[in-house]
């Protein structure tokens, strides 16, 4: 039997686990979202975040070396 999973939800779950593990449970996905908000809150015009801005936010929350993981996680959507 083939089971279809919500790939986006699984990726969000994995990202949350990465942040929790990297921070010893001190930070989670919401800390990442808050950091992203801090990046854009003062912008007066709508615009897309660059990949580098998103990676920098994850590094601030989860630590050095995690940016590559996010790139890999985002790239898997084309392989599933």
N, CA, C and O atoms as a Tripos MOL2 file, in Angstrom:
@<TRIPOS>MOLECULE
protein
  320   319    80     0     0
PROTEIN
NO_CHARGES

@<TRIPOS>ATOM
      1 N           0.8370   -1.1780    0.0000 N.3       1 UNK1
      2 CA          0.0000    0.0000    0.0000 C.3       1 UNK1
      3 C           0.8870    1.2480    0.0000 C.2       1 UNK1
      4 O           1.8220    1.3520    0.7940 O.2       1 UNK1
      5 N           0.5940    2.1740   -0.8770 N.am      2 UNK2
      6 CA          1.3370    3.4270   -0.9610 C.3       2 UNK2
      7 C           0.6730    4.4700   -0.0690 C.2       2 UNK2
      8 O          -0.5390    4.6730   -0.1420 O.2       2 UNK2
      9 N           1.4670    5.1300    0.7720 N.am      3 UNK3
     10 CA          0.9570    6.1570    1.6660 C.3       3 UNK3
     11 C           1.5200    7.4980    1.2200 C.2       3 UNK3
     12 O           2.7280    7.6430    1.0330 O.2       3 UNK3
     13 N           0.6450    8.4690    1.0530 N.am      4 UNK4
     14 CA          1.0890    9.8060    0.6900 C.3       4 UNK4
     15 C           1.2240   10.6370    1.9550 C.2       4 UNK4
     16 O           0.3040   10.6890    2.7720 O.2       4 UNK4
     17 N           2.3590   11.2810    2.1150 N.am      5 UNK5
     18 CA          2.6130   12.1360    3.2710 C.3       5 UNK5
     19 C           2.5820   13.5940    2.8440 C.2       5 UNK5
     20 O           2.8440   13.9200    1.6860 O.2       5 UNK5
     21 N           2.2650   14.4520    3.7700 N.am      6 UNK6
     22 CA          2.3430   15.8800    3.5350 C.3       6 UNK6
     23 C           3.8130   16.2590    3.6800 C.2       6 UNK6
     24 O           4.3080   16.4570    4.7890 O.2       6 UNK6
     25 N           4.4950   16.3550    2.5580 N.am      7 UNK7
     26 CA          5.9440   16.5780    2.5560 C.3       7 UNK7
     27 C           6.2930   17.8900    3.2370 C.2       7 UNK7
     28 O           7.2710   17.9580    3.9810 O.2       7 UNK7
     29 N           5.5110   18.9300    2.9950 N.am      8 UNK8
     30 CA          5.8100   20.2260    3.6230 C.3       8 UNK8
     31 C           5.7420   20.1310    5.1380 C.2       8 UNK8
     32 O           6.6030   20.6780    5.8270 O.2       8 UNK8
     33 N           4.7440   19.4530    5.6640 N.am      9 UNK9
     34 CA          4.6130   19.3010    7.1170 C.3       9 UNK9
     35 C           5.7790   18.4950    7.6810 C.2       9 UNK9
     36 O           6.2800   18.8060    8.7610 O.2       9 UNK9
     37 N           6.2060   17.4820    6.9750 N.am     10 UNK10
     38 CA          7.3540   16.6880    7.4320 C.3      10 UNK10
     39 C           8.6240   17.5340    7.4520 C.2      10 UNK10
     40 O           9.4330   17.4110    8.3720 O.2      10 UNK10
     41 N           8.8050   18.3900    6.4480 N.am     11 UNK11
     42 CA          9.9850   19.2490    6.4090 C.3      11 UNK11
     43 C           9.9790   20.2370    7.5690 C.2      11 UNK11
     44 O          11.0200   20.4860    8.1770 O.2      11 UNK11
     45 N           8.8280   20.7940    7.8770 N.am     12 UNK12
     46 CA          8.7230   21.7280    9.0030 C.3      12 UNK12
     47 C           9.0330   21.0040   10.3020 C.2      12 UNK12
     48 O           9.7360   21.5430   11.1570 O.2      12 UNK12
     49 N           8.5210   19.7940   10.4620 N.am     13 UNK13
     50 CA          8.8060   19.0010   11.6530 C.3      13 UNK13
     51 C          10.3170   18.7380   11.7780 C.2      13 UNK13
     52 O          10.8900   18.8940   12.8570 O.2      13 UNK13
     53 N          10.9510   18.3410   10.6740 N.am     14 UNK14
     54 CA         12.3830   18.0540   10.6940 C.3      14 UNK14
     55 C          13.1820   19.3140   11.0200 C.2      14 UNK14
     56 O          14.1620   19.2470   11.7620 O.2      14 UNK14
     57 N          12.7760   20.4560   10.4770 N.am     15 UNK15
     58 CA         13.4550   21.7120   10.7690 C.3      15 UNK15
     59 C          13.3190   22.0640   12.2520 C.2      15 UNK15
     60 O          14.2820   22.5160   12.8720 O.2      15 UNK15
     61 N          12.1390   21.8620   12.8190 N.am     16 UNK16
     62 CA         11.9390   22.1120   14.2480 C.3      16 UNK16
     63 C          12.8470   21.2130   15.0820 C.2      16 UNK16
     64 O          13.4580   21.6720   16.0470 O.2      16 UNK16
     65 N          12.9380   19.9400   14.7160 N.am     17 UNK17
     66 CA         13.8080   19.0060   15.4580 C.3      17 UNK17
     67 C          15.2740   19.4230   15.3410 C.2      17 UNK17
     68 O          16.0200   19.3400   16.3160 O.2      17 UNK17
     69 N          15.6890   19.8700   14.1570 N.am     18 UNK18
     70 CA         17.0600   20.3330   13.9680 C.3      18 UNK18
     71 C          17.3730   21.4890   14.9070 C.2      18 UNK18
     72 O          18.4080   21.4910   15.5730 O.2      18 UNK18
     73 N          16.4840   22.4650   14.9590 N.am     19 UNK19
     74 CA         16.7040   23.6450   15.8060 C.3      19 UNK19
     75 C          16.7270   23.2400   17.2790 C.2      19 UNK19
     76 O          17.5990   23.6800   18.0280 O.2      19 UNK19
     77 N          15.7810   22.4090   17.6950 N.am     20 UNK20
     78 CA         15.7370   21.9670   19.1000 C.3      20 UNK20
     79 C          17.0070   21.2030   19.4820 C.2      20 UNK20
     80 O          17.5810   21.4330   20.5470 O.2      20 UNK20
     81 N          17.4370   20.2960   18.6090 N.am     21 UNK21
     82 CA         18.6410   19.5060   18.9030 C.3      21 UNK21
     83 C          19.8890   20.3770   18.9290 C.2      21 UNK21
     84 O          20.7390   20.2250   19.8060 O.2      21 UNK21
     85 N          20.0000   21.2900   17.9660 N.am     22 UNK22
     86 CA         21.1840   22.1450   17.8860 C.3      22 UNK22
     87 C          21.2810   23.1130   19.0610 C.2      22 UNK22
     88 O          22.3790   23.4980   19.4620 O.2      22 UNK22
     89 N          20.1220   23.5090   19.6180 N.am     23 UNK23
     90 CA         20.1170   24.4880   20.7110 C.3      23 UNK23
     91 C          19.9610   23.8380   22.0800 C.2      23 UNK23
     92 O          19.8050   24.5360   23.0820 O.2      23 UNK23
     93 N          20.0000   22.5290   22.1310 N.am     24 UNK24
     94 CA         19.8110   21.8430   23.4090 C.3      24 UNK24
     95 C          18.4170   22.0600   23.9750 C.2      24 UNK24
     96 O          18.2270   22.0590   25.1910 O.2      24 UNK24
     97 N          17.4450   22.2460   23.0920 N.am     25 UNK25
     98 CA         16.0540   22.4300   23.5130 C.3      25 UNK25
     99 C          15.7020   23.8570   23.9070 C.2      25 UNK25
    100 O          14.5750   24.1190   24.3290 O.2      25 UNK25
    101 N          16.6480   24.7840   23.7760 N.am     26 UNK26
    102 CA         16.3800   26.1610   24.1770 C.3      26 UNK26
    103 C          15.6010   26.9560   23.1230 C.2      26 UNK26
    104 O          14.9100   27.9180   23.4590 O.2      26 UNK26
    105 N          15.7100   26.5580   21.8560 N.am     27 UNK27
    106 CA         15.0120   27.2580   20.7760 C.3      27 UNK27
    107 C          14.2520   26.2440   19.9280 C.2      27 UNK27
    108 O          14.5350   25.0470   19.9660 O.2      27 UNK27
    109 N          13.2810   26.7410   19.1630 N.am     28 UNK28
    110 CA         12.4710   25.8760   18.3210 C.3      28 UNK28
    111 C          12.1020   26.6190   17.0410 C.2      28 UNK28
    112 O          12.6380   27.6900   16.7600 O.2      28 UNK28
    113 N          11.1920   26.0490   16.2770 N.am     29 UNK29
    114 CA         10.7810   26.6380   15.0130 C.3      29 UNK29
    115 C          10.2430   28.0530   15.2000 C.2      29 UNK29
    116 O          10.4770   28.9140   14.3530 O.2      29 UNK29
    117 N           9.5350   28.3040   16.2810 N.am     30 UNK30
    118 CA          8.9960   29.6500   16.5130 C.3      30 UNK30
    119 C          10.1070   30.6730   16.7150 C.2      30 UNK30
    120 O           9.9360   31.8340   16.3440 O.2      30 UNK30
    121 N          11.2280   30.2810   17.2860 N.am     31 UNK31
    122 CA         12.3660   31.1930   17.4160 C.3      31 UNK31
    123 C          12.8800   31.5710   16.0250 C.2      31 UNK31
    124 O          13.2640   32.7170   15.7940 O.2      31 UNK31
    125 N          12.8870   30.6190   15.1130 N.am     32 UNK32
    126 CA         13.2900   30.8740   13.7270 C.3      32 UNK32
    127 C          12.3120   31.8450   13.0640 C.2      32 UNK32
    128 O          12.7290   32.7950   12.4030 O.2      32 UNK32
    129 N          11.0220   31.6050   13.2400 N.am     33 UNK33
    130 CA         10.0000   32.4860   12.6580 C.3      33 UNK33
    131 C          10.1180   33.8950   13.2450 C.2      33 UNK33
    132 O          10.0100   34.8780   12.5120 O.2      33 UNK33
    133 N          10.3400   34.0010   14.5570 N.am     34 UNK34
    134 CA         10.5080   35.3260   15.1750 C.3      34 UNK34
    135 C          11.7330   36.0430   14.6130 C.2      34 UNK34
    136 O          11.6970   37.2520   14.3810 O.2      34 UNK34
    137 N          12.8060   35.3020   14.3950 N.am     35 UNK35
    138 CA         14.0040   35.9050   13.8360 C.3      35 UNK35
    139 C          13.7560   36.3690   12.4000 C.2      35 UNK35
    140 O          14.2240   37.4380   12.0080 O.2      35 UNK35
    141 N          13.0320   35.5830   11.6220 N.am     36 UNK36
    142 CA         12.6730   36.0190   10.2680 C.3      36 UNK36
    143 C          11.8500   37.2980   10.3210 C.2      36 UNK36
    144 O          12.0720   38.2150    9.5300 O.2      36 UNK36
    145 N          10.8950   37.3640   11.2560 N.am     37 UNK37
    146 CA         10.0690   38.5630   11.4020 C.3      37 UNK37
    147 C          10.9300   39.7840   11.7360 C.2      37 UNK37
    148 O          10.7230   40.8670   11.1890 O.2      37 UNK37
    149 N          11.8830   39.6000   12.6250 N.am     38 UNK38
    150 CA         12.7770   40.6940   12.9820 C.3      38 UNK38
    151 C          13.5180   41.2110   11.7480 C.2      38 UNK38
    152 O          13.7860   42.4070   11.6350 O.2      38 UNK38
    153 N          13.8400   40.3250   10.8430 N.am     39 UNK39
    154 CA         14.5350   40.6980    9.6130 C.3      39 UNK39
    155 C          13.6810   41.5960    8.7240 C.2      39 UNK39
    156 O          14.2130   42.4830    8.0560 O.2      39 UNK39
    157 N          12.3680   41.3820    8.7040 N.am     40 UNK40
    158 CA         11.5140   42.0910    7.7370 C.3      40 UNK40
    159 C          10.5790   43.1300    8.3440 C.2      40 UNK40
    160 O           9.9610   43.8910    7.5990 O.2      40 UNK40
    161 N          10.4570   43.1900    9.6300 N.am     41 UNK41
    162 CA          9.3990   43.9930   10.2470 C.3      41 UNK41
    163 C           9.4450   45.4730    9.9060 C.2      41 UNK41
    164 O           8.4030   46.1300    9.9120 O.2      41 UNK41
    165 N          10.6020   46.0120    9.6150 N.am     42 UNK42
    166 CA         10.7110   47.4410    9.3300 C.3      42 UNK42
    167 C          10.6890   47.7690    7.8380 C.2      42 UNK42
    168 O          10.8260   48.9310    7.4560 O.2      42 UNK42
    169 N          10.5210   46.7640    7.0070 N.am     43 UNK43
    170 CA         10.4640   47.0210    5.5660 C.3      43 UNK43
    171 C           9.1170   47.6550    5.2230 C.2      43 UNK43
    172 O           8.0680   47.2170    5.6970 O.2      43 UNK43
    173 N           9.1660   48.6740    4.4060 N.am     44 UNK44
    174 CA          7.9300   49.3930    4.0730 C.3      44 UNK44
    175 C           7.2420   48.8370    2.8420 C.2      44 UNK44
    176 O           6.0510   49.0790    2.6470 O.2      44 UNK44
    177 N           7.9430   48.1130    2.0220 N.am     45 UNK45
    178 CA          7.3710   47.5300    0.8100 C.3      45 UNK45
    179 C           7.4700   46.0090    0.8900 C.2      45 UNK45
    180 O           8.4670   45.4750    1.3770 O.2      45 UNK45
    181 N           6.4390   45.3100    0.4120 N.am     46 UNK46
    182 CA          6.5170   43.8460    0.3690 C.3      46 UNK46
    183 C           7.6610   43.4050   -0.5440 C.2      46 UNK46
    184 O           7.8530   43.9500   -1.6310 O.2      46 UNK46
    185 N           8.3960   42.4320   -0.0910 N.am     47 UNK47
    186 CA          9.4520   41.8560   -0.9160 C.3      47 UNK47
    187 C           9.8010   40.4820   -0.3860 C.2      47 UNK47
    188 O           9.5820   40.1710    0.7840 O.2      47 UNK47
    189 N          10.3410   39.6810   -1.2560 N.am     48 UNK48
    190 CA         10.7110   38.3230   -0.9010 C.3      48 UNK48
    191 C          12.0350   38.3280   -0.1450 C.2      48 UNK48
    192 O          12.9420   39.0950   -0.4700 O.2      48 UNK48
    193 N          12.1410   37.4740    0.8570 N.am     49 UNK49
    194 CA         13.4200   37.2840    1.5380 C.3      49 UNK49
    195 C          14.3690   36.5540    0.6070 C.2      49 UNK49
    196 O          13.9600   35.6650   -0.1400 O.2      49 UNK49
    197 N          15.6220   36.9270    0.6530 N.am     50 UNK50
    198 CA         16.6100   36.1930   -0.1400 C.3      50 UNK50
    199 C          16.9440   34.8830    0.5790 C.2      50 UNK50
    200 O          16.7120   34.7360    1.7790 O.2      50 UNK50
    201 N          17.4820   33.9590   -0.1710 N.am     51 UNK51
    202 CA         17.9040   32.6950    0.4280 C.3      51 UNK51
    203 C          18.9570   32.9520    1.5020 C.2      51 UNK51
    204 O          18.9450   32.3130    2.5550 O.2      51 UNK51
    205 N          19.8650   33.8830    1.2350 N.am     52 UNK52
    206 CA         20.9090   34.2030    2.2110 C.3      52 UNK52
    207 C          20.3290   34.7480    3.5120 C.2      52 UNK52
    208 O          20.8520   34.4530    4.5870 O.2      52 UNK52
    209 N          19.2550   35.5410    3.4350 N.am     53 UNK53
    210 CA         18.6200   36.0700    4.6480 C.3      53 UNK53
    211 C          17.9870   34.9570    5.4670 C.2      53 UNK53
    212 O          18.0680   34.9580    6.6950 O.2      53 UNK53
    213 N          17.3590   34.0100    4.7870 N.am     54 UNK54
    214 CA         16.7330   32.8790    5.4910 C.3      54 UNK54
    215 C          17.8080   32.0150    6.1340 C.2      54 UNK54
    216 O          17.6690   31.6020    7.2850 O.2      54 UNK54
    217 N          18.8710   31.7420    5.4020 N.am     55 UNK55
    218 CA         19.9810   30.9410    5.9440 C.3      55 UNK55
    219 C          20.6040   31.6370    7.1480 C.2      55 UNK55
    220 O          20.8870   30.9970    8.1600 O.2      55 UNK55
    221 N          20.8180   32.9490    7.0390 N.am     56 UNK56
    222 CA         21.4100   33.7050    8.1550 C.3      56 UNK56
    223 C          20.5310   33.6300    9.3970 C.2      56 UNK56
    224 O          21.0380   33.5400   10.5150 O.2      56 UNK56
    225 N          19.2230   33.6660    9.2050 N.am     57 UNK57
    226 CA         18.2960   33.5600   10.3250 C.3      57 UNK57
    227 C          18.4270   32.1930   11.0040 C.2      57 UNK57
    228 O          18.4740   32.1090   12.2320 O.2      57 UNK57
    229 N          18.4860   31.1360   10.2120 N.am     58 UNK58
    230 CA         18.6360   29.7990   10.7920 C.3      58 UNK58
    231 C          19.9590   29.6770   11.5380 C.2      58 UNK58
    232 O          20.0120   29.0680   12.6060 O.2      58 UNK58
    233 N          21.0150   30.2430   10.9940 N.am     59 UNK59
    234 CA         22.3150   30.1850   11.6630 C.3      59 UNK59
    235 C          22.2570   30.9280   12.9940 C.2      59 UNK59
    236 O          22.8390   30.4740   13.9790 O.2      59 UNK59
    237 N          21.5630   32.0630   13.0350 N.am     60 UNK60
    238 CA         21.4290   32.7970   14.3090 C.3      60 UNK60
    239 C          20.6750   31.9640   15.3530 C.2      60 UNK60
    240 O          20.9780   32.0360   16.5440 O.2      60 UNK60
    241 N          19.7080   31.1870   14.9080 N.am     61 UNK61
    242 CA         18.8700   30.4190   15.8400 C.3      61 UNK61
    243 C          19.4830   29.0550   16.1700 C.2      61 UNK61
    244 O          19.4570   28.6260   17.3240 O.2      61 UNK61
    245 N          20.0310   28.3760   15.1620 N.am     62 UNK62
    246 CA         20.4890   26.9970   15.3620 C.3      62 UNK62
    247 C          22.0040   26.8480   15.3800 C.2      62 UNK62
    248 O          22.5140   25.8020   15.7830 O.2      62 UNK62
    249 N          22.7320   27.8730   14.9530 N.am     63 UNK63
    250 CA         24.1840   27.8010   14.9950 C.3      63 UNK63
    251 C          24.8260   27.5730   13.6420 C.2      63 UNK63
    252 O          24.1720   27.2030   12.6670 O.2      63 UNK63
    253 N          26.1160   27.8040   13.6170 N.am     64 UNK64
    254 CA         26.9160   27.6480   12.4010 C.3      64 UNK64
    255 C          26.7770   26.2320   11.8500 C.2      64 UNK64
    256 O          26.6180   25.2660   12.5970 O.2      64 UNK64
    257 N          26.8410   26.1390   10.5490 N.am     65 UNK65
    258 CA         26.8290   24.8330    9.9000 C.3      65 UNK65
    259 C          25.4490   24.2960    9.5920 C.2      65 UNK65
    260 O          25.3320   23.2430    8.9650 O.2      65 UNK65
    261 N          24.3950   24.9870   10.0140 N.am     66 UNK66
    262 CA         23.0340   24.4870    9.7820 C.3      66 UNK66
    263 C          22.4340   25.0190    8.4890 C.2      66 UNK66
    264 O          21.4260   24.4940    8.0150 O.2      66 UNK66
    265 N          23.0390   26.0540    7.9100 N.am     67 UNK67
    266 CA         22.5190   26.6400    6.6840 C.3      67 UNK67
    267 C          22.5050   25.6600    5.5240 C.2      67 UNK67
    268 O          21.5610   25.6320    4.7340 O.2      67 UNK67
    269 N          23.5500   24.8620    5.4260 N.am     68 UNK68
    270 CA         23.6030   23.8550    4.3680 C.3      68 UNK68
    271 C          22.4860   22.8470    4.4920 C.2      68 UNK68
    272 O          21.9540   22.3670    3.4910 O.2      68 UNK68
    273 N          22.1320   22.5270    5.7200 N.am     69 UNK69
    274 CA         21.0420   21.5870    5.9470 C.3      69 UNK69
    275 C          19.7250   22.1600    5.4240 C.2      69 UNK69
    276 O          18.9320   21.4420    4.8140 O.2      69 UNK69
    277 N          19.4930   23.4470    5.6600 N.am     70 UNK70
    278 CA         18.2600   24.0700    5.1810 C.3      70 UNK70
    279 C          18.2160   24.0740    3.6590 C.2      70 UNK70
    280 O          17.1670   23.8210    3.0670 O.2      70 UNK70
    281 N          19.3420   24.3580    3.0260 N.am     71 UNK71
    282 CA         19.3880   24.3120    1.5530 C.3      71 UNK71
    283 C          19.0620   22.9020    1.0590 C.2      71 UNK71
    284 O          18.3140   22.7310    0.0970 O.2      71 UNK71
    285 N          19.6240   21.9040    1.7210 N.am     72 UNK72
    286 CA         19.3600   20.5140    1.3450 C.3      72 UNK72
    287 C          17.8970   20.1590    1.5680 C.2      72 UNK72
    288 O          17.2760   19.5230    0.7170 O.2      72 UNK72
    289 N          17.3500   20.5610    2.6890 N.am     73 UNK73
    290 CA         15.9540   20.2710    3.0020 C.3      73 UNK73
    291 C          15.0230   20.9290    1.9810 C.2      73 UNK73
    292 O          14.0620   20.3110    1.5230 O.2      73 UNK73
    293 N          15.3090   22.1650    1.6330 N.am     74 UNK74
    294 CA         14.4800   22.8670    0.6450 C.3      74 UNK74
    295 C          14.6010   22.2130   -0.7220 C.2      74 UNK74
    296 O          13.6200   22.1390   -1.4620 O.2      74 UNK74
    297 N          15.7690   21.7480   -1.0600 N.am     75 UNK75
    298 CA         15.9830   21.1390   -2.3730 C.3      75 UNK75
    299 C          15.3280   19.7910   -2.5390 C.2      75 UNK75
    300 O          15.1130   19.3580   -3.6710 O.2      75 UNK75
    301 N          15.0010   19.1090   -1.4580 N.am     76 UNK76
    302 CA         14.4230   17.7730   -1.5750 C.3      76 UNK76
    303 C          13.0180   17.7980   -2.1350 C.2      76 UNK76
    304 O          12.5080   16.7560   -2.5480 O.2      76 UNK76
    305 N          12.3720   18.9610   -2.1650 N.am     77 UNK77
    306 CA         10.9920   19.0030   -2.6710 C.3      77 UNK77
    307 C          10.9350   18.5670   -4.1300 C.2      77 UNK77
    308 O           9.8960   18.0770   -4.5730 O.2      77 UNK77
    309 N          12.0050   18.7270   -4.8820 N.am     78 UNK78
    310 CA         12.0060   18.3430   -6.2890 C.3      78 UNK78
    311 C          12.2990   16.8610   -6.4580 C.2      78 UNK78
    312 O          12.0470   16.3010   -7.5250 O.2      78 UNK78
    313 N          12.8200   16.2230   -5.4340 N.am     79 UNK79
    314 CA         13.1800   14.8170   -5.5520 C.3      79 UNK79
    315 C          12.0980   13.8850   -5.0110 C.2      79 UNK79
    316 O          12.1320   12.6830   -5.2740 O.2      79 UNK79
    317 N          11.1440   14.4230   -4.2610 N.am     80 UNK80
    318 CA         10.1230   13.5400   -3.6610 C.3      80 UNK80
    319 C           8.9420   13.3500   -4.5580 C.2      80 UNK80
    320 O           8.0030   12.6390   -4.1990 O.2      80 UNK80
@<TRIPOS>BOND
     1     1     2 1
     2     2     3 1
     3     3     4 2
     4     3     5 am
     5     5     6 1
     6     6     7 1
     7     7     8 2
     8     7     9 am
     9     9    10 1
    10    10    11 1
    11    11    12 2
    12    11    13 am
    13    13    14 1
    14    14    15 1
    15    15    16 2
    16    15    17 am
    17    17    18 1
    18    18    19 1
    19    19    20 2
    20    19    21 am
    21    21    22 1
    22    22    23 1
    23    23    24 2
    24    23    25 am
    25    25    26 1
    26    26    27 1
    27    27    28 2
    28    27    29 am
    29    29    30 1
    30    30    31 1
    31    31    32 2
    32    31    33 am
    33    33    34 1
    34    34    35 1
    35    35    36 2
    36    35    37 am
    37    37    38 1
    38    38    39 1
    39    39    40 2
    40    39    41 am
    41    41    42 1
    42    42    43 1
    43    43    44 2
    44    43    45 am
    45    45    46 1
    46    46    47 1
    47    47    48 2
    48    47    49 am
    49    49    50 1
    50    50    51 1
    51    51    52 2
    52    51    53 am
    53    53    54 1
    54    54    55 1
    55    55    56 2
    56    55    57 am
    57    57    58 1
    58    58    59 1
    59    59    60 2
    60    59    61 am
    61    61    62 1
    62    62    63 1
    63    63    64 2
    64    63    65 am
    65    65    66 1
    66    66    67 1
    67    67    68 2
    68    67    69 am
    69    69    70 1
    70    70    71 1
    71    71    72 2
    72    71    73 am
    73    73    74 1
    74    74    75 1
    75    75    76 2
    76    75    77 am
    77    77    78 1
    78    78    79 1
    79    79    80 2
    80    79    81 am
    81    81    82 1
    82    82    83 1
    83    83    84 2
    84    83    85 am
    85    85    86 1
    86    86    87 1
    87    87    88 2
    88    87    89 am
    89    89    90 1
    90    90    91 1
    91    91    92 2
    92    91    93 am
    93    93    94 1
    94    94    95 1
    95    95    96 2
    96    95    97 am
    97    97    98 1
    98    98    99 1
    99    99   100 2
   100    99   101 am
   101   101   102 1
   102   102   103 1
   103   103   104 2
   104   103   105 am
   105   105   106 1
   106   106   107 1
   107   107   108 2
   108   107   109 am
   109   109   110 1
   110   110   111 1
   111   111   112 2
   112   111   113 am
   113   113   114 1
   114   114   115 1
   115   115   116 2
   116   115   117 am
   117   117   118 1
   118   118   119 1
   119   119   120 2
   120   119   121 am
   121   121   122 1
   122   122   123 1
   123   123   124 2
   124   123   125 am
   125   125   126 1
   126   126   127 1
   127   127   128 2
   128   127   129 am
   129   129   130 1
   130   130   131 1
   131   131   132 2
   132   131   133 am
   133   133   134 1
   134   134   135 1
   135   135   136 2
   136   135   137 am
   137   137   138 1
   138   138   139 1
   139   139   140 2
   140   139   141 am
   141   141   142 1
   142   142   143 1
   143   143   144 2
   144   143   145 am
   145   145   146 1
   146   146   147 1
   147   147   148 2
   148   147   149 am
   149   149   150 1
   150   150   151 1
   151   151   152 2
   152   151   153 am
   153   153   154 1
   154   154   155 1
   155   155   156 2
   156   155   157 am
   157   157   158 1
   158   158   159 1
   159   159   160 2
   160   159   161 am
   161   161   162 1
   162   162   163 1
   163   163   164 2
   164   163   165 am
   165   165   166 1
   166   166   167 1
   167   167   168 2
   168   167   169 am
   169   169   170 1
   170   170   171 1
   171   171   172 2
   172   171   173 am
   173   173   174 1
   174   174   175 1
   175   175   176 2
   176   175   177 am
   177   177   178 1
   178   178   179 1
   179   179   180 2
   180   179   181 am
   181   181   182 1
   182   182   183 1
   183   183   184 2
   184   183   185 am
   185   185   186 1
   186   186   187 1
   187   187   188 2
   188   187   189 am
   189   189   190 1
   190   190   191 1
   191   191   192 2
   192   191   193 am
   193   193   194 1
   194   194   195 1
   195   195   196 2
   196   195   197 am
   197   197   198 1
   198   198   199 1
   199   199   200 2
   200   199   201 am
   201   201   202 1
   202   202   203 1
   203   203   204 2
   204   203   205 am
   205   205   206 1
   206   206   207 1
   207   207   208 2
   208   207   209 am
   209   209   210 1
   210   210   211 1
   211   211   212 2
   212   211   213 am
   213   213   214 1
   214   214   215 1
   215   215   216 2
   216   215   217 am
   217   217   218 1
   218   218   219 1
   219   219   220 2
   220   219   221 am
   221   221   222 1
   222   222   223 1
   223   223   224 2
   224   223   225 am
   225   225   226 1
   226   226   227 1
   227   227   228 2
   228   227   229 am
   229   229   230 1
   230   230   231 1
   231   231   232 2
   232   231   233 am
   233   233   234 1
   234   234   235 1
   235   235   236 2
   236   235   237 am
   237   237   238 1
   238   238   239 1
   239   239   240 2
   240   239   241 am
   241   241   242 1
   242   242   243 1
   243   243   244 2
   244   243   245 am
   245   245   246 1
   246   246   247 1
   247   247   248 2
   248   247   249 am
   249   249   250 1
   250   250   251 1
   251   251   252 2
   252   251   253 am
   253   253   254 1
   254   254   255 1
   255   255   256 2
   256   255   257 am
   257   257   258 1
   258   258   259 1
   259   259   260 2
   260   259   261 am
   261   261   262 1
   262   262   263 1
   263   263   264 2
   264   263   265 am
   265   265   266 1
   266   266   267 1
   267   267   268 2
   268   267   269 am
   269   269   270 1
   270   270   271 1
   271   271   272 2
   272   271   273 am
   273   273   274 1
   274   274   275 1
   275   275   276 2
   276   275   277 am
   277   277   278 1
   278   278   279 1
   279   279   280 2
   280   279   281 am
   281   281   282 1
   282   282   283 1
   283   283   284 2
   284   283   285 am
   285   285   286 1
   286   286   287 1
   287   287   288 2
   288   287   289 am
   289   289   290 1
   290   290   291 1
   291   291   292 2
   292   291   293 am
   293   293   294 1
   294   294   295 1
   295   295   296 2
   296   295   297 am
   297   297   298 1
   298   298   299 1
   299   299   300 2
   300   299   301 am
   301   301   302 1
   302   302   303 1
   303   303   304 2
   304   303   305 am
   305   305   306 1
   306   306   307 1
   307   307   308 2
   308   307   309 am
   309   309   310 1
   310   310   311 1
   311   311   312 2
   312   311   313 am
   313   313   314 1
   314   314   315 1
   315   315   316 2
   316   315   317 am
   317   317   318 1
   318   318   319 1
   319   319   320 2
@<TRIPOS>SUBSTRUCTURE
     1 UNK1         2 RESIDUE 1 A UNK
     2 UNK2         6 RESIDUE 1 A UNK
     3 UNK3        10 RESIDUE 1 A UNK
     4 UNK4        14 RESIDUE 1 A UNK
     5 UNK5        18 RESIDUE 1 A UNK
     6 UNK6        22 RESIDUE 1 A UNK
     7 UNK7        26 RESIDUE 1 A UNK
     8 UNK8        30 RESIDUE 1 A UNK
     9 UNK9        34 RESIDUE 1 A UNK
    10 UNK10       38 RESIDUE 1 A UNK
    11 UNK11       42 RESIDUE 1 A UNK
    12 UNK12       46 RESIDUE 1 A UNK
    13 UNK13       50 RESIDUE 1 A UNK
    14 UNK14       54 RESIDUE 1 A UNK
    15 UNK15       58 RESIDUE 1 A UNK
    16 UNK16       62 RESIDUE 1 A UNK
    17 UNK17       66 RESIDUE 1 A UNK
    18 UNK18       70 RESIDUE 1 A UNK
    19 UNK19       74 RESIDUE 1 A UNK
    20 UNK20       78 RESIDUE 1 A UNK
    21 UNK21       82 RESIDUE 1 A UNK
    22 UNK22       86 RESIDUE 1 A UNK
    23 UNK23       90 RESIDUE 1 A UNK
    24 UNK24       94 RESIDUE 1 A UNK
    25 UNK25       98 RESIDUE 1 A UNK
    26 UNK26      102 RESIDUE 1 A UNK
    27 UNK27      106 RESIDUE 1 A UNK
    28 UNK28      110 RESIDUE 1 A UNK
    29 UNK29      114 RESIDUE 1 A UNK
    30 UNK30      118 RESIDUE 1 A UNK
    31 UNK31      122 RESIDUE 1 A UNK
    32 UNK32      126 RESIDUE 1 A UNK
    33 UNK33      130 RESIDUE 1 A UNK
    34 UNK34      134 RESIDUE 1 A UNK
    35 UNK35      138 RESIDUE 1 A UNK
    36 UNK36      142 RESIDUE 1 A UNK
    37 UNK37      146 RESIDUE 1 A UNK
    38 UNK38      150 RESIDUE 1 A UNK
    39 UNK39      154 RESIDUE 1 A UNK
    40 UNK40      158 RESIDUE 1 A UNK
    41 UNK41      162 RESIDUE 1 A UNK
    42 UNK42      166 RESIDUE 1 A UNK
    43 UNK43      170 RESIDUE 1 A UNK
    44 UNK44      174 RESIDUE 1 A UNK
    45 UNK45      178 RESIDUE 1 A UNK
    46 UNK46      182 RESIDUE 1 A UNK
    47 UNK47      186 RESIDUE 1 A UNK
    48 UNK48      190 RESIDUE 1 A UNK
    49 UNK49      194 RESIDUE 1 A UNK
    50 UNK50      198 RESIDUE 1 A UNK
    51 UNK51      202 RESIDUE 1 A UNK
    52 UNK52      206 RESIDUE 1 A UNK
    53 UNK53      210 RESIDUE 1 A UNK
    54 UNK54      214 RESIDUE 1 A UNK
    55 UNK55      218 RESIDUE 1 A UNK
    56 UNK56      222 RESIDUE 1 A UNK
    57 UNK57      226 RESIDUE 1 A UNK
    58 UNK58      230 RESIDUE 1 A UNK
    59 UNK59      234 RESIDUE 1 A UNK
    60 UNK60      238 RESIDUE 1 A UNK
    61 UNK61      242 RESIDUE 1 A UNK
    62 UNK62      246 RESIDUE 1 A UNK
    63 UNK63      250 RESIDUE 1 A UNK
    64 UNK64      254 RESIDUE 1 A UNK
    65 UNK65      258 RESIDUE 1 A UNK
    66 UNK66      262 RESIDUE 1 A UNK
    67 UNK67      266 RESIDUE 1 A UNK
    68 UNK68      270 RESIDUE 1 A UNK
    69 UNK69      274 RESIDUE 1 A UNK
    70 UNK70      278 RESIDUE 1 A UNK
    71 UNK71      282 RESIDUE 1 A UNK
    72 UNK72      286 RESIDUE 1 A UNK
    73 UNK73      290 RESIDUE 1 A UNK
    74 UNK74      294 RESIDUE 1 A UNK
    75 UNK75      298 RESIDUE 1 A UNK
    76 UNK76      302 RESIDUE 1 A UNK
    77 UNK77      306 RESIDUE 1 A UNK
    78 UNK78      310 RESIDUE 1 A UNK
    79 UNK79      314 RESIDUE 1 A UNK
    80 UNK80      318 RESIDUE 1 A UNK
